[in-house]
Amino acid sequence: MQKLFLFDDSPTYDKIVAYWAFTEKYVASVSSPNLLKVEYEDLLMGAPESFGEVIGFLGGDKECLISTENNSVTTVASRWDVSKQERLYGWRERLSPEMQSRIQKIVADFWPEGEERWFGE
């Protein structure tokens, strides 16, 4: 925890990455029959099955009619018709190599498994 607080006076993006990596690592370590871990990638790439799993876990009908093929109300107004791949990996094209390197270093410091997941090829 102390290491995390060192980022409080860091640039905003560094702080966001540090808190994100810390949180992701913690969530990955938690296990409970009352908890269903859901990842954005699974929801996006596996809909409607992934949404059905969530609804079933909550006691609802697993038959789900949600589609990720179409634009949604959460799509930024200037970013219509964004592919699933762009939604997942567009950050790699938009962030400079220097920024990606900073992010990778911070993630590796807090969550080595996350570094492999997000930066391993």
PASEBA-1860 file (N, C-alpha, C; in nm, 3 decimals):
! residues 121
1> MQKLFLFD> 0.082/-0.118/0.000/0.000/0.000/0.000/0.087/0.126/0.000 ~ 0.196/0.119/0.075/0.283/0.235/0.083/0.337/0.273/-0.054 ~ 0.372/0.174/-0.133/0.422/0.199/-0.268/0.319/0.273/-0.352 ~ 0.193/0.239/-0.332/0.086/0.303/-0.407/0.076/0.451/-0.373 ~ 0.089/0.484/-0.246/0.079/0.624/-0.205/0.190/0.710/-0.262 ~ 0.302/0.650/-0.300/0.410/0.726/-0.361/0.367/0.790/-0.493 ~ 0.263/0.734/-0.554/0.216/0.787/-0.683/0.120/0.904/-0.666 ~ 0.081/0.936/-0.546/-0.016/1.043/-0.525/0.035/1.179/-0.576
9> DSPTYDKI> 0.164/1.199/-0.576/0.220/1.325/-0.625/0.277/1.311/-0.766 ~ 0.248/1.201/-0.831/0.297/1.176/-0.967/0.203/1.239/-1.070 ~ 0.247/1.242/-1.196/0.157/1.290/-1.301/0.028/1.207/-1.303 ~ -0.080/1.268/-1.347/-0.212/1.206/-1.342/-0.215/1.068/-1.404 ~ -0.159/1.052/-1.524/-0.166/0.921/-1.591/-0.091/0.815/-1.512 ~ 0.023/0.850/-1.455/0.098/0.753/-1.374/0.016/0.710/-1.253 ~ -0.050/0.805/-1.190/-0.133/0.775/-1.074/-0.250/0.684/-1.112 ~ -0.314/0.713/-1.224/-0.427/0.631/-1.270/-0.380/0.488/-1.296
17> VAYWAFTE> -0.267/0.472/-1.364/-0.215/0.339/-1.395/-0.181/0.264/-1.267 ~ -0.118/0.330/-1.173/-0.080/0.265/-1.047/-0.203/0.216/-0.972 ~ -0.302/0.300/-0.958/-0.423/0.260/-0.886/-0.499/0.151/-0.963 ~ -0.501/0.160/-1.095/-0.567/0.057/-1.176/-0.498/-0.078/-1.157 ~ -0.364/-0.080/-1.170/-0.290/-0.206/-1.157/-0.307/-0.265/-1.017 ~ -0.302/-0.181/-0.916/-0.320/-0.227/-0.778/-0.457/-0.290/-0.761 ~ -0.560/-0.224/-0.812/-0.697/-0.273/-0.801/-0.716/-0.403/-0.877 ~ -0.666/-0.409/-1.000/-0.679/-0.531/-1.081/-0.611/-0.649/-1.014
25> KYVASVSS> -0.494/-0.625/-0.957/-0.423/-0.733/-0.889/-0.504/-0.782/-0.769 ~ -0.561/-0.690/-0.694/-0.641/-0.730/-0.578/-0.763/-0.811/-0.621 ~ -0.836/-0.761/-0.720/-0.956/-0.831/-0.767/-0.920/-0.971/-0.817 ~ -0.808/-0.984/-0.885/-0.766/-1.115/-0.935/-0.740/-1.213/-0.821 ~ -0.706/-1.162/-0.704/-0.672/-1.250/-0.592/-0.794/-1.290/-0.507 ~ -0.907/-1.224/-0.528/-1.026/-1.249/-0.447/-1.105/-1.366/-0.505 ~ -1.152/-1.452/-0.418/-1.234/-1.565/-0.460/-1.350/-1.580/-0.362 ~ -1.470/-1.590/-0.416/-1.588/-1.608/-0.333/-1.702/-1.662/-0.418
33> PNLLKVEY> -1.783/-1.752/-0.363/-1.898/-1.801/-0.439/-2.001/-1.690/-0.463 ~ -1.990/-1.581/-0.389/-2.082/-1.469/-0.405/-2.029/-1.363/-0.501 ~ -1.919/-1.393/-0.567/-1.855/-1.296/-0.656/-1.835/-1.357/-0.793 ~ -1.879/-1.287/-0.894/-1.856/-1.328/-1.033/-1.764/-1.226/-1.096 ~ -1.646/-1.270/-1.135/-1.551/-1.180/-1.201/-1.585/-1.173/-1.348 ~ -1.599/-1.051/-1.397/-1.635/-1.029/-1.536/-1.535/-0.932/-1.596 ~ -1.478/-0.971/-1.707/-1.382/-0.883/-1.773/-1.445/-0.822/-1.897 ~ -1.409/-0.698/-1.921/-1.462/-0.624/-2.035/-1.441/-0.700/-2.165
41> EDLLMGAP> -1.323/-0.757/-2.181/-1.290/-0.831/-2.303/-1.389/-0.945/-2.326 ~ -1.422/-1.017/-2.220/-1.517/-1.128/-2.231/-1.656/-1.078/-2.266 ~ -1.697/-0.967/-2.204/-1.829/-0.912/-2.235/-1.835/-0.867/-2.380 ~ -1.731/-0.802/-2.426/-1.730/-0.750/-2.562/-1.721/-0.861/-2.665 ~ -1.629/-0.954/-2.646/-1.605/-1.057/-2.747/-1.701/-1.175/-2.734 ~ -1.758/-1.197/-2.616/-1.840/-1.315/-2.595/-1.987/-1.290/-2.576 ~ -2.033/-1.169/-2.603/-2.176/-1.142/-2.590/-2.250/-1.223/-2.696 ~ -2.367/-1.274/-2.671/-2.447/-1.259/-2.550/-2.418/-1.361/-2.440
49> ESFGEVIG> -2.331/-1.460/-2.466/-2.306/-1.563/-2.365/-2.254/-1.505/-2.234 ~ -2.160/-1.410/-2.242/-2.104/-1.351/-2.120/-2.208/-1.273/-2.043 ~ -2.291/-1.198/-2.114/-2.398/-1.125/-2.045/-2.497/-1.223/-1.985 ~ -2.525/-1.331/-2.056/-2.614/-1.434/-2.003/-2.561/-1.495/-1.875 ~ -2.429/-1.515/-1.870/-2.366/-1.568/-1.749/-2.386/-1.472/-1.631 ~ -2.371/-1.343/-1.657/-2.390/-1.243/-1.551/-2.536/-1.243/-1.505 ~ -2.627/-1.241/-1.600/-2.769/-1.239/-1.566/-2.808/-1.367/-1.491 ~ -2.756/-1.482/-1.535/-2.782/-1.608/-1.465/-2.728/-1.607/-1.323
57> FLGGDKEC> -2.608/-1.553/-1.305/-2.546/-1.544/-1.172/-2.634/-1.461/-1.078 ~ -2.699/-1.360/-1.135/-2.785/-1.272/-1.055/-2.926/-1.328/-1.037 ~ -2.950/-1.447/-1.094/-3.079/-1.512/-1.075/-3.178/-1.490/-1.188 ~ -3.133/-1.428/-1.295/-3.223/-1.402/-1.407/-3.214/-1.509/-1.515 ~ -3.289/-1.487/-1.621/-3.292/-1.578/-1.735/-3.163/-1.561/-1.816 ~ -3.089/-1.670/-1.834/-2.960/-1.665/-1.905/-2.975/-1.632/-2.053 ~ -3.095/-1.646/-2.107/-3.118/-1.616/-2.248/-3.111/-1.465/-2.265 ~ -3.005/-1.419/-2.326/-2.975/-1.276/-2.331/-2.978/-1.226/-2.474
65> LISTENNS> -3.037/-1.111/-2.496/-3.049/-1.055/-2.630/-2.959/-0.934/-2.650 ~ -2.852/-0.924/-2.576/-2.760/-0.811/-2.587/-2.662/-0.836/-2.701 ~ -2.636/-0.731/-2.779/-2.541/-0.740/-2.889/-2.433/-0.635/-2.874 ~ -2.311/-0.672/-2.904/-2.202/-0.574/-2.905/-2.163/-0.541/-3.048 ~ -2.241/-0.584/-3.143/-2.211/-0.559/-3.284/-2.247/-0.416/-3.325 ~ -2.342/-0.356/-3.255/-2.391/-0.224/-3.292/-2.334/-0.117/-3.200 ~ -2.346/0.008/-3.243/-2.306/0.119/-3.158/-2.396/0.123/-3.036 ~ -2.344/0.175/-2.928/-2.422/0.184/-2.806/-2.425/0.327/-2.756
73> VTTVASRW> -2.509/0.350/-2.659/-2.517/0.485/-2.602/-2.390/0.522/-2.527 ~ -2.305/0.426/-2.501/-2.180/0.458/-2.431/-2.067/0.491/-2.528 ~ -2.092/0.477/-2.657/-1.991/0.513/-2.756/-1.977/0.664/-2.759 ~ -1.856/0.714/-2.757/-1.832/0.857/-2.765/-1.888/0.908/-2.897 ~ -1.952/1.023/-2.894/-2.021/1.077/-3.011/-1.931/1.082/-3.135 ~ -1.804/1.109/-3.117/-1.713/1.122/-3.232/-1.651/0.988/-3.273 ~ -1.690/0.879/-3.208/-1.628/0.750/-3.236/-1.733/0.644/-3.268 ~ -1.814/0.667/-3.368/-1.913/0.568/-3.410/-1.847/0.461/-3.495
81> DVSKQERL> -1.907/0.345/-3.498/-1.860/0.232/-3.578/-1.718/0.189/-3.542 ~ -1.691/0.184/-3.413/-1.561/0.140/-3.363/-1.566/-0.013/-3.352 ~ -1.467/-0.079/-3.411/-1.464/-0.225/-3.408/-1.433/-0.275/-3.267 ~ -1.461/-0.403/-3.245/-1.428/-0.464/-3.115/-1.278/-0.456/-3.089 ~ -1.200/-0.484/-3.192/-1.054/-0.479/-3.176/-1.008/-0.340/-3.138 ~ -1.068/-0.238/-3.199/-1.032/-0.100/-3.167/-1.072/-0.068/-3.023 ~ -1.187/-0.117/-2.981/-1.231/-0.093/-2.843/-1.132/-0.153/-2.744 ~ -1.080/-0.272/-2.778/-0.990/-0.341/-2.686/-0.846/-0.292/-2.694
89> YGWRERLS> -0.798/-0.268/-2.813/-0.654/-0.244/-2.830/-0.620/-0.111/-2.894 ~ -0.717/-0.024/-2.913/-0.692/0.105/-2.976/-0.592/0.191/-2.900 ~ -0.582/0.168/-2.770/-0.488/0.246/-2.689/-0.345/0.226/-2.738 ~ -0.317/0.111/-2.795/-0.180/0.084/-2.843/-0.143/0.173/-2.961 ~ -0.243/0.213/-3.037/-0.217/0.302/-3.151/-0.219/0.448/-3.110 ~ -0.299/0.481/-3.009/-0.315/0.621/-2.971/-0.207/0.670/-2.874 ~ -0.151/0.581/-2.793/-0.049/0.623/-2.697/0.090/0.611/-2.757 ~ 0.172/0.707/-2.727/0.310/0.705/-2.778/0.386/0.587/-2.718
97> PEMQSRIQ> 0.493/0.544/-2.787/0.575/0.436/-2.731/0.630/0.472/-2.592 ~ 0.662/0.599/-2.571/0.714/0.642/-2.441/0.607/0.625/-2.332 ~ 0.483/0.664/-2.363/0.374/0.650/-2.265/0.347/0.503/-2.238 ~ 0.346/0.421/-2.342/0.324/0.278/-2.322/0.433/0.217/-2.236 ~ 0.555/0.262/-2.255/0.667/0.212/-2.175/0.650/0.251/-2.028 ~ 0.606/0.375/-2.003/0.582/0.419/-1.864/0.472/0.334/-1.801 ~ 0.365/0.312/-1.876/0.254/0.233/-1.825/0.300/0.091/-1.796 ~ 0.377/0.033/-1.888/0.425/-0.104/-1.869/0.511/-0.115/-1.744
105> KIVADFWP> 0.596/-0.019/-1.721/0.683/-0.022/-1.604/0.603/-0.016/-1.474 ~ 0.503/0.069/-1.470/0.420/0.082/-1.350/0.340/-0.046/-1.327 ~ 0.280/-0.099/-1.435/0.202/-0.223/-1.422/0.292/-0.336/-1.373 ~ 0.411/-0.348/-1.429/0.505/-0.454/-1.389/0.542/-0.440/-1.241 ~ 0.553/-0.318/-1.194/0.591/-0.294/-1.056/0.482/-0.341/-0.959 ~ 0.356/-0.323/-0.995/0.246/-0.360/-0.907/0.190/-0.499/-0.936 ~ 0.190/-0.538/-1.063/0.115/-0.657/-1.104/0.186/-0.725/-1.221 ~ 0.291/-0.801/-1.195/0.368/-0.865/-1.303/0.281/-0.948/-1.398
113> EGEERWFG> 0.179/-1.015/-1.345/0.090/-1.094/-1.431/0.014/-1.003/-1.527 ~ -0.018/-0.885/-1.482/-0.087/-0.788/-1.567/0.002/-0.738/-1.679 ~ 0.130/-0.725/-1.649/0.222/-0.682/-1.754/0.222/-0.785/-1.867 ~ 0.227/-0.912/-1.832/0.226/-1.018/-1.933/0.096/-1.013/-2.011 ~ -0.013/-0.993/-1.941/-0.145/-0.993/-2.007/-0.158/-0.877/-2.104 ~ -0.117/-0.758/-2.062/-0.141/-0.639/-2.143/-0.027/-0.607/-2.239 ~ 0.093/-0.651/-2.208/0.207/-0.613/-2.292/0.279/-0.732/-2.354 ~ 0.250/-0.852/-2.308/0.309/-0.971/-2.367/0.246/-0.998/-2.503
121> E> 0.323/-1.041/-2.592/0.269/-1.068/-2.728/0.275/-1.216/-2.755
END
